[in-house]
Amino acid sequence: QVQLLESGGGLVQAGASLRLSCSASGRTFSGYTVTWYRRAPGKEREFVAVSTKNGQTYYTNSVEGRFTISRDDAQETVYLEMSRLNPKETAMYYCHMNQYWGTGTQVTVSA
């Protein structure tokens, strides 16, 4: 059974950085597209960044230049490095691979 586990969230001040991790058990990330999403309170889930199985990366416009998605297939981990966070980015962050979702990690950015 595949399980995804996000970690690295926390409470930070505006302008700070965080690195989120998504680890997989039961299946390697190699050969799969992995995507980060987030859901802010009272809002719909939104796409944040993706690392495709072909090694390409894409970002939603609002995080372009501040967030970096990377993967270490040997470690079965995908990272989301976030910088210059702002309070509007307070959300639960989730990783997704194939049909699997993690349970999320909370990021709270205080003003």
CORNORNOR-V424758 format. One line per field, one symbol per residue. ss: DSSP state (H for helix, E for strand, L for the rest). Layout:
ss->???
This chain:
ss->LLEEEEELLEEEELLLLEEEEEEEELLLLLLLLEEEEEELLLLLEEEEEEELLLLLEEELHHHLLLEEEEEELLLLEEEEEELLLLHHHLEEEEEEELLEELLLEEEEEEL
